[in-house]
Amino acid sequence: MAQNSSLYIKHHLQNLTLNLKNFTFSNSGDFWTLHLDTLIVSWVLGALFLGIMYFYARKATVSNIHFFQNLTEMAIENISIQVNEVIKDTKSLFIAPLALTIFVWVLLMNFMDLLPIDLIPGALNLIGVEYFKVVPTTDINLTFALSIGVFFIVLGYSIYHKGVVKYFLEFFTAPFRHPNIFIQILLSPFNLILRLVEEFARPVSLALRLFGNLYAGELIFILIAVLPWWSQWLLGAPWAIFHILVVVLQAFIFMVLTIVYLSLAKEEH
């Protein structure tokens, strides 16, 4: 029984991968492999989000406001308030839509963790797909891809406001600054090291925070699934209710930190 439980847990923690060297499917691989389940689920959820928004945007009216339009307007208004409180820049109109996109996309991927563990993998197993993880945010490759994308957006936003010369000059002049040019030159290596640590710590912490919380949540669901059937609902239902808060909170934190990083990107040192 212990061996079966161990194999069950190991099975659910493995991705369906495609090796780009020989184009073979497997459950493990090296750098030249794609996690197909992560890509498929994230793309499908992203397309679903865009399709629903496009469909209801064309039906939006001022007189006859339906539930989804009202819900969307509330979300946009609340996110716009968050953005305006942090970033005092009326010209950066892309930040609120970016924040909304990040929040909803991450939220949808997180919510896949609330589906029954064997629902989608069991259905795909009937057609010969042995491995399939349905929660993209439990894949560290995806969370790093999201955080690196945010990193480059923040980088471009900072260069746009400060200019290339001023942006890279700050690597040597902040946080320690001195009016004497010779002392400033001596301080520049320390400034560079601190700035590089700060710049790279942001995407790393952003990715690991999302991955760690969702991976832990999925692991607990898997552990509950190996328990006797009569105890699964007893433990699974309270954890699922609590996990709803985790799912929403992690998407909100990812969005808010993106807004904060964009705000810091335009600040003068």
GUKOL-677775 format. One line per 5 residues: number of its first residue (from 1); their letters; for each residue x, y, z of C-alpha. Coordinates in steps of 0.5 Angstrom, whole numbers, plus 500, padded with zeros to 3 digits. Each point is the difference from the previous one (the first is absolute). Last residue first. Layout:
BEGIN
NUM = A = X Y Z; ... $
//
This chain:
BEGIN
269 = HEEKA = 534 615 487; 495 502 495; 494 496 500; 498 497 493; 501 493 501 $
264 = LSLYV = 498 500 507; 492 501 498; 501 495 495; 503 495 505; 494 502 505 $
259 = ITLVM = 495 498 494; 503 494 499; 500 498 507; 492 502 500; 499 495 495 $
254 = FIFAQ = 504 494 503; 497 502 507; 493 499 497; 501 494 496; 503 497 507 $
249 = LVVVL = 494 502 504; 495 497 495; 503 493 500; 502 501 507; 493 502 502 $
244 = IHFIA = 497 494 496; 505 496 504; 496 501 506; 493 497 497; 504 494 497 $
239 = WPAGL = 504 499 506; 493 499 504; 497 496 494; 506 495 500; 501 498 507 $
234 = LWQSW = 493 497 501; 499 499 493; 506 495 500; 498 497 506; 495 495 498 $
229 = WPLVA = 504 498 493; 507 498 504; 506 505 499; 503 500 494; 496 506 497 $
224 = ILIFI = 502 504 507; 507 499 498; 499 503 493; 496 506 502; 506 501 505 $
219 = LEGAY = 505 500 494; 495 505 496; 500 505 506; 508 500 501; 501 500 492 $
214 = LNGFL = 495 506 500; 504 504 506; 507 498 498; 499 502 492; 497 507 502 $
209 = RLALS = 505 502 505; 505 497 496; 499 504 494; 499 507 503; 506 499 504 $
204 = VPRAF = 505 498 494; 497 506 496; 501 505 506; 507 497 502; 503 501 493 $
199 = EEVLR = 499 508 500; 502 500 508; 506 496 499; 503 504 494; 498 507 504 $
194 = LILNF = 504 497 506; 506 498 496; 500 506 496; 500 505 506; 506 496 503 $
189 = PSLLI = 504 501 494; 498 507 499; 502 502 507; 507 501 498; 498 504 494 $
184 = QIFIN = 496 505 504; 506 501 505; 503 503 494; 495 504 498; 498 503 506 $
179 = PHRFP = 493 502 501; 499 493 503; 494 495 498; 499 493 503; 493 497 498 $
174 = ATFFE = 501 501 494; 506 503 496; 503 494 496; 493 497 498; 497 507 499 $
169 = LFYKV = 504 501 494; 497 494 496; 493 504 501; 503 507 499; 503 498 493 $
164 = VGKHY = 495 496 497; 494 505 502; 497 501 506; 492 499 499; 501 495 494 $
159 = ISYGL = 506 497 503; 496 498 506; 494 498 496; 504 495 496; 503 497 506 $
154 = VIFFV = 493 499 504; 498 497 493; 506 496 500; 499 497 507; 493 499 500 $
149 = GISLA = 502 495 494; 505 497 505; 495 499 505; 495 497 495; 505 495 497 $
144 = FTLNI = 502 499 507; 493 498 502; 500 495 494; 506 497 501; 499 499 507 $
139 = DTTPV = 494 495 499; 495 500 505; 497 507 497; 498 495 494; 495 496 504 $
134 = VKFYE = 497 495 495; 506 495 501; 500 494 494; 503 494 500; 498 493 497 $
129 = VGILN = 496 503 494; 498 494 496; 493 502 499; 497 497 506; 505 503 504 $
124 = LAGPI = 498 507 497; 493 499 505; 504 498 506; 505 506 499; 494 505 499 $
119 = LDIPL = 496 497 506; 505 497 505; 502 505 505; 493 503 500; 500 507 498 $
114 = LDMFN = 502 506 505; 507 500 497; 498 503 493; 498 506 504; 507 502 500 $
109 = MLLVW = 500 500 493; 494 505 500; 503 504 505; 506 501 496; 497 502 494 $
104 = VFITL = 495 505 504; 505 503 504; 505 501 494; 495 503 495; 497 505 505 $
99 = ALPAI = 507 502 502; 502 501 493; 493 504 498; 502 504 506; 507 501 498 $
94 = FLSKT = 499 502 493; 497 507 501; 507 503 502; 499 507 498; 496 501 507 $
89 = DKIVE = 506 499 504; 499 500 508; 501 493 501; 499 496 506; 493 503 502 $
84 = NVQIS = 498 501 493; 502 492 498; 496 498 506; 494 504 498; 500 498 493 $
79 = INEIA = 500 493 503; 494 501 503; 496 503 494; 502 495 496; 498 495 504 $
74 = METLN = 493 503 501; 499 501 493; 501 493 499; 495 498 505; 495 505 497 $
69 = QFFHI = 502 497 493; 499 493 502; 493 502 504; 497 503 494; 499 508 499 $
64 = NSVTA = 494 502 496; 501 507 499; 507 502 499; 502 494 496; 505 494 499 $
59 = KRAYF = 499 495 495; 506 501 496; 504 500 507; 496 493 502; 503 496 494 $
54 = YMIGL = 507 504 500; 501 498 508; 497 493 499; 505 499 494; 506 503 504 $
49 = FLAGL = 499 496 506; 499 493 496; 506 502 496; 504 501 507; 497 493 503 $
44 = VWSVI = 502 496 493; 507 503 500; 501 499 507; 497 493 500; 504 498 494 $
39 = LTDLH = 507 503 502; 500 497 507; 497 493 497; 506 500 494; 506 501 505 $
34 = LTWFD = 505 501 494; 506 497 500; 507 502 498; 503 502 507; 499 493 502 $
29 = GSNSF = 495 495 501; 494 496 504; 494 497 499; 500 498 492; 498 502 493 $
24 = TFNKL = 505 499 495; 502 506 495; 507 498 499; 504 506 502; 494 504 502 $
19 = NLTLN = 498 495 506; 493 501 501; 497 500 507; 494 498 504; 502 502 507 $
14 = QLHHK = 501 496 507; 497 502 506; 494 495 500; 504 494 498; 504 501 506 $
9 = IYLSS = 494 500 505; 497 494 497; 507 496 500; 501 502 507; 493 498 502 $
4 = NQAM = 501 493 496; 506 499 504; 497 502 507; 494 495 498 $
//
